[in-house]
């Protein structure tokens, strides 16, 4: 549904919190994990966080369709993070199998394993 970032600029070593506002559309019997990636301009991962929703307290198998909730994810930019423009990519995957929950187009065909959004600047 939306997101909020603690800052839109950071330096290597800084902490950044991304809060996601989820609204499930249907039930799932699969226990998905969330991945949060900060990507550089070429699509390479600068920083990432892989975790269960709510740090394991809010599994996807218990999400209620239509009930929105917020979940915060802390990322620490590595000391060698390259300076430049970046953006977020977020998606769901099964940690046990490595399978991703793909986004589907209007015809029901998979198009991507996550959503890209936002503008972020890594300062030198």
Residue pairs with C-beta under 8 A, 6 or more apart in sequence:
1 21
1 22
1 23
1 68
2 20
2 21
3 18
3 19
3 20
3 21
3 88
3 90
3 117
3 118
4 18
4 19
4 21
5 16
5 17
5 18
5 19
5 88
5 118
5 120
6 15
6 16
6 17
6 18
7 14
7 16
8 118
8 119
8 120
8 121
9 120
9 121
9 122
9 123
10 16
10 77
10 120
10 121
10 122
10 123
11 77
11 122
11 123
11 124
12 77
12 78
12 79
12 80
12 81
12 122
13 76
13 77
13 78
13 79
14 76
14 77
15 74
15 75
15 76
15 77
16 38
16 47
16 74
16 75
16 76
16 77
16 120
17 72
17 73
17 74
17 75
18 36
18 72
18 73
18 75
18 88
18 90
19 70
19 71
19 72
19 73
20 34
20 36
20 70
20 71
20 72
20 73
20 90
21 68
21 69
21 70
22 53
22 63
22 68
22 69
22 70
22 71
23 66
23 67
23 68
23 69
24 60
24 63
24 64
24 65
24 66
24 67
25 65
25 66
26 65
27 63
27 65
28 60
28 61
28 63
29 61
30 60
30 61
30 94
30 101
31 52
31 59
31 60
31 61
31 94
31 96
32 53
32 60
32 92
32 93
32 94
32 101
33 50
33 51
33 52
33 53
33 92
33 93
33 94
33 95
34 49
34 50
34 51
34 52
34 53
34 71
34 73
34 90
34 91
34 92
35 48
35 49
35 50
35 89
35 90
35 91
35 92
35 93
35 114
36 48
36 49
36 50
36 73
36 75
36 88
36 89
36 90
37 45
37 46
37 47
37 48
37 88
37 89
37 90
37 114
38 45
38 46
38 47
38 48
38 75
38 77
38 86
38 87
38 88
38 120
39 45
39 46
39 86
39 87
39 88
39 89
39 116
40 46
40 82
40 84
40 85
40 86
40 122
41 84
41 85
41 86
46 77
46 78
46 81
46 82
46 86
46 122
47 75
47 76
47 77
47 78
47 81
48 75
49 73
49 74
49 75
50 93
50 95
51 73
52 58
52 59
52 95
53 59
53 60
53 63
53 71
54 71
58 69
58 71
60 92
77 122
81 122
82 122
83 122
83 123
83 124
84 121
84 122
85 119
85 120
85 121
85 122
86 120
86 121
86 122
87 116
87 117
87 118
87 119
87 120
88 116
88 117
88 118
88 120
89 114
89 115
89 116
90 114
90 115
90 117
91 100
91 101
91 103
91 112
91 113
91 114
91 115
92 100
92 101
93 99
93 100
93 101
93 113
94 100
100 113
100 114
101 113
102 110
102 111
102 112
102 113
103 110
103 111
103 112
103 113
103 114
103 115
104 110
104 111
105 111
